[in-house]
Amino acid sequence: MEIAMTTYIHSITPKSEAARRWPLFTIEAIVAVNAVGGAIWGLDGARNVPREWLDGTPFDSYVVPSLILLIAIGGGMGTAAVTLLAQHRPAPELSIGAGLILIGWITVQMLMIAPNGGVSWLQPTMLAAGLLVAALGWRLRRVRDMSEARSHVDSH
């Protein structure tokens, strides 16, 4: 019975792990593309976004925030998505990190520009995406670690 159960668990693990990877990959890819698009838009002058939103911040234009968006969010989420797709071992940790960076980015952004009227539906949406990416990365990490522990026990 124990051998049959172990065989069953190992036969379903890769499928369930793949089923956990695709939603996470999809969210990371969408956020990465959105961040790159937003950064390009910001570097092009962020038309229709009031400069007053930057009052009281260390920025006098949207260039530096756009570069941060491009590198930290676009690059972070893109790297996490590619690593997840390639099934590299640190993929869950990169997803957790990318999610936490997005949460931090949005939190700081809202604290800095919301008092000046800088509020958008995209902020709570991206905050939720960051929370979801971090949570799904954490879950994927737990599944990976449990699977590795089972493999270690089975090999002894």
Secondary structure, 3 states (H helix, E strand, C coil): CHHHHHHHHHHHHHHHHHHHHHHHHHHHHHHHHHHHHHHHHHHCCCCCCCHHHHCCCCCCCCHHHHHHHHHHHHHHHHHHHHHHHCCCCCHHHHHHHHHHHHHHHHHHHHHHHHHHCCCCCHHHHHHHHHHHHHHHHHHHHHHHHHHHHHHHHHHC
